[in-house]
């Protein structure tokens, strides 16, 4: 099967993305769930105390979706605490059911959070001290340049994540979208993150562990390479205002050329 082009992938994306239907059972089940939090602002700075073992490492997923691969990851790592977040209660209701199937009826190492990730600084603070954040297959927002600020990897977001990542904390990023991936490389560099792993074809490289979501599987079958990178937060705080940032073609080109040289040793 021939590999899909970028335009083919985008056309298929538009054809296959559908809004999840309203699930009447989702809200009542979430409301009765002891590890579900709606909003989360009241928990800011005290998230670790919601876990049976607050001293364990804390990992977060921004935009967990239905949680198919997330549930497997959480089940395989009982010694790590997880907070998985999304906006839709219908999506989170499905994620909860997938968690129960993978982890049992009362998993002690996960919290489900419904919140608007664009304002995540209202939910997490420096006291929460996350070791890792996952951002997998977020909306690329490539149709209109003015929508780029909505990306979960935009500097507006990355500077918020810095507030509650531990020193040396990491962000693990995966996408099928070339434009989002390249723009994000520039974003992370600008916001004080160093690239410690990078590939333009995750499955060819055989990176492990890799928990494959339904979305990832679909694009693999279409022949679209999965791009991935791991970024580690530097101690120095970048001195700029992300709300006024705009990625111009010249800045993008120069930054990508420099990053290509710096990451030439990475496979993929």
C-alpha positions in Angstrom: 0.0 0.0 0.0 1.4 3.4 -1.0 2.0 5.9 1.8 -0.5 8.7 2.0 0.5 12.2 1.1 0.0 15.1 3.5 -3.0 16.3 1.6 -4.4 12.7 1.5 -4.0 12.5 5.2 -5.7 15.8 5.8 -8.6 14.9 3.5 -9.1 11.6 5.3 -8.9 13.4 8.6 -11.8 15.7 7.6 -13.8 12.7 6.3 -13.3 10.5 9.4 -13.4 13.0 12.3 -16.9 12.8 13.9 -18.3 14.2 17.1 -19.1 11.6 19.6 -22.8 11.1 20.1 -24.3 12.2 23.4 -24.2 9.3 25.9 -27.0 9.7 28.4 -25.3 7.3 30.8 -22.0 9.2 30.8 -22.8 12.1 33.2 -24.6 10.0 35.9 -21.7 7.5 35.8 -19.1 10.2 36.1 -21.0 11.9 38.9 -21.0 8.7 40.9 -17.3 8.0 40.2 -15.0 8.5 43.2 -12.0 9.4 41.0 -13.8 11.9 38.7 -13.3 15.7 39.1 -15.4 18.3 37.3 -13.6 21.6 36.8 -10.6 21.0 39.1 -9.9 24.6 40.2 -10.6 23.7 43.9 -7.9 21.0 43.8 -5.2 23.3 42.5 -2.0 22.6 44.4 -3.5 19.6 46.2 -3.9 17.0 43.5 -1.3 14.5 45.0 -3.5 14.2 48.1 -6.2 12.7 46.1 -4.1 9.5 45.6 -3.6 6.7 48.0 0.1 7.1 47.5 0.8 10.8 46.9 4.6 10.2 47.0 4.5 8.3 43.7 5.4 9.9 40.3 2.6 12.0 38.8 1.9 11.8 35.0 -0.8 13.8 33.2 -2.5 13.4 29.9 -3.9 16.4 28.1 -6.7 15.4 25.9 -7.1 11.7 26.7 -10.0 11.0 24.4 -11.7 7.6 24.9 -8.7 6.4 26.8 -8.2 3.1 25.1 -4.4 3.2 25.1 -4.3 5.3 28.2 -6.2 2.6 30.2 -3.6 0.0 29.1 -0.8 2.3 30.1 -2.3 2.9 33.6 -2.9 -0.8 34.2 0.7 -1.6 33.3 2.1 1.0 35.7 0.4 0.8 39.1 3.3 2.6 40.7 2.6 5.8 38.9 -0.3 8.2 39.6 -2.2 9.6 36.5 -4.5 12.5 35.9 -6.2 12.2 32.5 -8.2 15.2 31.2 -10.6 16.1 28.5 -13.5 18.5 27.9 -16.3 16.2 26.8 -18.2 14.2 29.5 -19.3 11.8 26.7 -15.6 11.1 25.9 -14.7 10.8 29.6 -17.5 8.5 30.3 -16.1 6.1 27.7 -12.6 6.6 29.1 -13.9 5.7 32.6 -15.4 2.4 31.3 -12.2 1.6 29.5 -10.3 2.2 32.8 -12.5 -0.1 34.8 -12.1 -2.8 32.2 -8.3 -2.5 32.2 -7.7 -1.7 35.9 -10.6 -3.1 37.9 -13.5 -1.4 39.7 -11.5 0.8 42.0 -8.2 1.9 40.5 -6.2 3.9 43.1 -3.7 5.5 40.7 -5.9 7.6 38.4 -8.0 10.7 38.5 -10.4 11.7 35.6 -10.6 15.4 35.1 -13.1 17.3 33.0 -11.7 20.8 32.3 -10.8 23.3 29.5 -7.1 22.6 29.0 -6.7 26.1 27.5 -6.9 27.4 31.1 -5.0 24.6 32.7 -3.0 27.0 34.9 -6.2 27.5 36.9 -6.3 23.8 37.7 -2.7 22.8 38.5 0.0 24.7 40.4 3.7 24.4 41.3 2.8 22.2 44.3 1.3 19.5 42.1 4.8 18.7 40.6 4.2 16.5 37.6 7.0 14.5 36.3 5.5 13.9 32.8 2.8 15.2 30.5 1.4 13.3 27.5 0.0 15.2 24.5 -1.1 12.6 21.9 -2.9 13.4 18.7 -4.3 16.8 19.7 -6.3 18.9 17.2 -3.6 20.3 14.8 -5.7 23.5 14.0 -4.0 23.8 10.6 -6.9 25.2 8.5 -6.5 28.8 9.5 -3.2 30.4 10.9 -5.2 32.4 13.5 -6.3 29.1 15.1 -2.8 27.9 15.9 -3.1 29.5 19.4 -5.6 26.8 20.2 -3.1 24.0 19.9 -2.2 22.1 23.0 1.5 22.6 22.1 1.3 26.4 21.4 3.5 28.6 23.6 0.4 29.8 25.4 0.0 26.2 26.6 3.6 25.3 27.1 4.3 28.2 29.4 1.3 27.1 31.5 2.7 23.5 31.7 6.0 24.9 32.9 4.2 26.1 36.1 3.5 22.6 37.3 6.2 20.5 35.7 9.0 19.4 38.0 12.5 20.6 37.1 13.6 18.3 34.3 10.0 17.2 33.8 9.2 15.8 30.3 6.4 16.2 27.7 5.8 13.2 25.4 4.2 14.3 22.1 2.7 12.2 19.2 0.9 13.3 16.1 0.2 12.2 12.5 0.2 15.9 11.3 3.5 17.1 9.7 2.7 20.8 10.1 1.7 20.5 13.7 4.9 18.5 14.4 7.3 21.0 12.8 5.6 24.0 14.4 5.7 22.3 17.8 9.4 21.7 17.5 9.8 25.4 17.3 7.3 26.0 20.1 9.1 23.7 22.5 12.5 25.2 21.7 11.2 28.7 22.2 9.6 27.8 25.6 12.7 26.3 27.2 12.5 22.6 26.4 15.3 20.5 25.0 14.6 17.6 22.6 15.8 14.3 24.0 14.1 12.0 21.5 12.7 12.7 18.0 11.4 10.5 15.2 9.4 11.1 12.0 8.3 7.4 12.0 7.7 6.0 15.4 6.7 2.5 14.4 9.6 2.1 12.0 11.9 3.1 14.8 10.3 0.5 17.2 10.2 2.9 20.1 9.0 1.3 23.4 6.8 1.6 25.3 4.2 2.8 22.8 0.5 2.4 23.7 -1.4 2.6 20.4 -4.7 4.4 20.4 -7.6 3.9 18.0 -6.6 7.1 16.2 -3.0 6.0 15.9 -4.0 2.6 14.5 -6.2 4.2 11.9 -3.5 6.4 10.5 -0.9 3.6 10.6 -3.2 1.6 8.4 -3.5 4.5 6.0 0.3 4.6 5.7 0.7 7.9 7.6 3.9 7.9 9.6 3.5 8.8 13.3 5.7 11.6 14.4 6.9 11.7 18.1 9.2 13.5 20.4 10.2 13.8 24.0 11.0 17.2 25.4 12.7 17.9 28.8 12.1 21.2 30.6 15.2 23.4 31.1 15.7 25.2 34.4 16.0 28.6 32.8 12.7 30.5 32.5 12.1 31.9 29.0 11.6 35.7 29.0 8.8 36.4 26.5 5.0 36.9 26.4 3.4 33.9 24.8 0.1 35.7 24.3 1.8 38.0 21.8 3.7 35.3 20.0 3.3 34.6 16.2 5.3 32.1 14.3 6.4 33.8 11.1 7.7 31.8 8.1 11.2 33.2 8.5 11.5 32.4 12.2 10.0 28.9 11.5 12.5 28.2 8.7 15.5 29.3 10.7 14.5 27.5 13.8 13.8 24.2 12.0 17.2 24.4 10.2 19.0 24.8 13.5 17.0 22.1 15.2 17.6 19.7 12.3 21.4 20.2 12.9 21.0 19.8 16.7 18.9 16.6 16.5 20.7 15.0 13.5 21.9 12.2 15.8 18.3 11.0 16.5 17.0 8.2 14.3 13.9 8.6 12.2 
